[in-house]
Amino acid sequence: MTGDDSRRTAWEDKTAWPLLVASVLFLIAYSWSILQPSRPAWFGALLTAVLFAVWAAFFVDYVVRLSLSAKKWLFVRKNLIDLASVLFPVARPFRLLRELHRIPLLRGRSPAHVRRRVLIVAASTVVMFVYVISLAVYQQERYAPGATILSFGDSVWWACVTMATVGYGDYVPVTVPGRILAVILMMGGIAIVGTASATIVSYITEQTQRLRPHDDHGHDREDRDEHDDREGDR
């Protein structure tokens, strides 16, 4: 099946909200399956069915959108999160962040809108990143021999200090998957914090440059007033 980008856009408009709901359901089911390991068999089967159904929905959506794209390699490069959500379960909750641009507050192309969008998306990504990585690491570490991350609270604490590059060393992953997730967390943390910091610096610089002409104009006016006062005294 081939087509142009207008057909792909029409498909994306129709499936955006259903896939957003699917992302929420996946996050709930994924969290429940990890945080409550002792559960009835029927409930575990239900959670597994939800996880599989969401994966199938993401897979079908990606294949259809790729088929409808005129430039397929460009589509792949611009939608890496979508591809990751098909290949790796831990990436599926991040589909939620793709829908933030639909919020009216975040629309617009002005510098103020762009900064607001970057900061809100960065903050949301940090929260989602810490939560999802904490879940995945807790799942890998809690039963491992010699593990120090034995509760979800331990995992959240470890994720926070790791992303902040503090790293007290009181909790460390001992499994290979846990350490791979730790590397992903560190790399993602550097990228997210760096982007947010650059945006804040850009905003401060712009405000400083905007106020400087007013300050100079104000100083010139004060100098003229002082000159007039001296002329009046004479």
C-alpha positions as CSV (number, residue, x, y, z in Angstrom):
1,M,0.0,0.0,0.0
2,T,1.4,3.3,-1.1
3,G,0.2,6.9,-1.0
4,D,1.2,10.5,-0.2
5,D,1.6,12.3,3.0
6,S,-1.9,13.7,3.0
7,R,-3.3,10.3,3.4
8,R,-0.9,9.6,6.2
9,T,-1.9,12.8,7.9
10,A,-5.5,11.9,7.7
11,W,-4.8,8.5,9.3
12,E,-2.8,10.1,12.1
13,D,-5.6,12.6,12.8
14,K,-8.1,9.7,13.1
15,T,-5.9,7.5,15.3
16,A,-4.2,10.1,17.5
17,W,-6.6,10.0,20.4
18,P,-7.2,6.2,20.4
19,L,-3.5,5.6,20.5
20,L,-3.2,8.2,23.3
21,V,-5.7,6.1,25.3
22,A,-3.8,3.0,24.4
23,S,-0.6,4.5,25.8
24,V,-2.3,5.3,29.0
25,L,-3.7,1.8,29.3
26,F,-0.3,0.4,28.6
27,L,1.3,2.5,31.3
28,I,-1.3,1.4,33.8
29,A,-1.1,-2.3,32.9
30,Y,2.7,-2.2,32.8
31,S,2.9,-0.5,36.2
32,W,0.4,-2.9,37.7
33,S,2.1,-6.0,36.4
34,I,5.4,-4.9,38.0
35,L,4.2,-3.4,41.3
36,Q,1.8,-6.2,42.1
37,P,3.6,-9.4,41.3
38,S,1.2,-11.5,43.4
39,R,-2.2,-11.4,41.7
40,P,-4.9,-13.7,40.6
41,A,-4.2,-15.7,37.5
42,W,-7.1,-14.2,35.6
43,F,-6.0,-10.7,36.4
44,G,-2.5,-11.5,35.2
45,A,-3.9,-12.8,32.0
46,L,-5.9,-9.6,31.6
47,L,-2.9,-7.4,32.0
48,T,-1.0,-9.5,29.5
49,A,-3.8,-9.2,27.0
50,V,-3.9,-5.4,27.4
51,L,-0.1,-5.2,26.9
52,F,-0.3,-7.4,23.8
53,A,-3.3,-5.5,22.4
54,V,-1.5,-2.1,22.8
55,W,1.7,-3.5,21.2
56,A,-0.4,-4.8,18.2
57,A,-2.1,-1.4,17.9
58,F,1.3,0.4,17.8
59,F,2.6,-2.1,15.3
60,V,-0.3,-1.8,12.9
61,D,-0.2,2.0,13.3
62,Y,3.5,2.2,12.5
63,V,3.2,-0.1,9.4
64,V,0.2,1.8,8.0
65,R,1.9,5.2,8.5
66,L,5.1,4.0,7.0
67,S,3.2,2.5,4.0
68,L,1.4,5.8,3.4
69,S,4.5,7.9,3.6
70,A,5.9,9.2,0.3
71,K,9.5,9.4,1.8
72,K,9.8,6.3,4.0
73,W,13.3,6.8,5.2
74,L,12.5,10.4,6.2
75,F,9.5,9.0,8.1
76,V,11.6,6.5,10.0
77,R,14.2,9.2,10.9
78,K,11.5,11.6,12.2
79,N,9.5,9.0,14.1
80,L,12.1,7.1,16.1
81,I,10.0,7.1,19.3
82,D,7.2,5.3,17.3
83,L,9.7,2.7,16.1
84,A,11.1,2.3,19.6
85,S,7.5,1.8,21.0
86,V,7.1,-1.1,18.6
87,L,10.4,-2.7,19.4
88,F,10.8,-2.0,23.1
89,P,7.9,-2.1,25.6
90,V,9.6,0.4,27.9
91,A,9.3,3.1,25.2
92,R,5.6,2.8,24.7
93,P,4.5,5.2,27.5
94,F,6.5,8.0,25.8
95,R,3.9,8.1,23.0
96,L,1.9,10.1,25.5
97,L,4.4,13.0,25.1
98,R,3.8,13.2,21.4
99,E,0.3,14.5,22.0
100,L,1.3,17.5,24.1
101,H,1.4,19.7,21.1
102,R,-2.4,19.4,20.9
103,I,-2.7,21.5,24.0
104,P,-3.7,25.0,23.0
105,L,-1.2,26.5,25.5
106,L,1.6,24.8,23.6
107,R,0.6,25.8,20.1
108,G,2.2,28.6,18.1
109,R,5.6,29.3,16.6
110,S,6.6,32.4,18.4
111,P,9.8,32.2,20.6
112,A,7.6,32.4,23.7
113,H,5.5,29.4,22.6
114,V,8.6,27.4,21.5
115,R,10.3,28.0,24.9
116,R,7.1,27.1,26.8
117,R,6.7,24.0,24.7
118,V,10.3,22.9,25.2
119,L,10.2,23.4,29.0
120,I,6.9,21.6,29.5
121,V,7.9,18.7,27.3
122,A,11.3,18.5,29.0
123,A,9.7,18.4,32.5
124,S,7.1,15.8,31.4
125,T,9.8,13.7,29.8
126,V,11.9,13.8,33.0
127,V,9.0,12.6,35.0
128,M,8.1,9.9,32.5
129,F,11.7,8.9,32.0
130,V,12.3,8.5,35.8
131,Y,9.1,6.6,36.3
132,V,9.4,4.2,33.4
133,I,13.1,3.5,33.9
134,S,12.5,2.9,37.6
135,L,9.8,0.4,36.8
136,A,12.0,-1.5,34.4
137,V,15.1,-1.5,36.7
138,Y,13.0,-2.6,39.6
139,Q,11.6,-5.5,37.6
140,Q,15.1,-6.6,36.6
141,E,16.8,-6.1,40.0
142,R,14.4,-7.1,42.8
143,Y,15.1,-10.8,42.6
144,A,18.7,-10.7,41.4
145,P,21.4,-12.1,43.7
146,G,23.3,-9.3,45.6
147,A,20.8,-6.7,44.5
148,T,20.5,-3.4,46.4
149,I,17.4,-2.2,44.6
150,L,14.8,-4.2,46.4
151,S,11.7,-1.9,46.3
152,F,10.2,0.5,43.9
153,G,11.1,3.4,46.2
154,D,14.7,2.3,46.0
155,S,14.5,2.3,42.2
156,V,12.9,5.8,42.1
157,W,15.6,7.2,44.4
158,W,18.4,5.6,42.3
159,A,16.9,7.0,39.1
160,C,16.6,10.5,40.5
161,V,20.2,10.7,41.8
162,T,21.5,9.0,38.6
163,M,19.7,11.5,36.3
164,A,21.0,14.4,38.5
165,T,24.5,13.0,38.2
166,V,24.8,12.8,42.0
167,G,25.2,9.1,42.3
168,Y,25.6,8.4,46.0
169,G,26.4,4.7,45.3
170,D,24.0,3.4,47.9
171,Y,21.8,1.7,45.2
172,V,23.4,0.3,42.0
173,P,22.0,-2.1,39.4
174,V,23.8,-5.5,39.4
175,T,22.1,-7.1,36.3
176,V,23.1,-6.5,32.7
177,P,19.7,-5.2,31.7
178,G,19.6,-3.0,34.7
179,R,23.0,-1.4,33.8
180,I,21.9,-0.9,30.2
181,L,18.9,0.9,31.5
182,A,21.2,3.0,33.7
183,V,23.2,4.0,30.7
184,I,20.0,5.0,28.8
185,L,18.9,7.0,31.9
186,M,22.2,8.9,32.1
187,M,22.3,9.7,28.4
188,G,18.7,10.8,28.3
189,G,19.2,12.8,31.5
190,I,22.1,14.7,30.0
191,A,20.1,15.5,26.8
192,I,17.0,16.6,28.6
193,V,18.7,18.7,31.2
194,G,21.0,20.2,28.6
195,T,18.0,21.2,26.3
196,A,16.1,22.7,29.2
197,S,19.2,24.6,30.4
198,A,19.9,26.0,27.0
199,T,16.2,27.2,26.7
200,I,16.4,28.9,30.1
201,V,19.7,30.6,29.2
202,S,18.2,31.7,25.8
203,Y,15.2,33.2,27.6
204,I,17.3,35.1,30.1
205,T,19.5,36.4,27.3
206,E,16.5,37.6,25.3
207,Q,15.0,39.3,28.3
208,T,18.3,41.1,29.1
209,Q,18.7,42.3,25.5
210,R,15.1,43.5,25.4
211,L,15.5,45.5,28.6
212,R,18.8,47.0,27.7
213,P,17.5,49.6,25.2
214,H,15.0,50.8,27.7
215,D,17.7,51.1,30.4
216,D,19.9,53.1,28.0
217,H,16.9,55.3,27.0
218,G,16.2,55.9,30.6
219,H,19.8,56.9,31.4
220,D,19.8,59.3,28.4
221,R,16.6,60.9,29.7
222,E,18.1,61.3,33.2
223,D,21.2,62.9,31.7
224,R,19.1,65.4,29.7
225,D,17.0,66.2,32.8
226,E,20.2,66.9,34.8
227,H,21.5,69.1,32.0
228,D,18.3,71.1,31.9
229,D,18.3,71.5,35.7
230,R,21.9,72.9,35.5
231,E,20.9,75.3,32.7
232,G,17.9,76.4,34.7
233,D,20.1,77.1,37.8
234,R,22.3,79.3,35.6
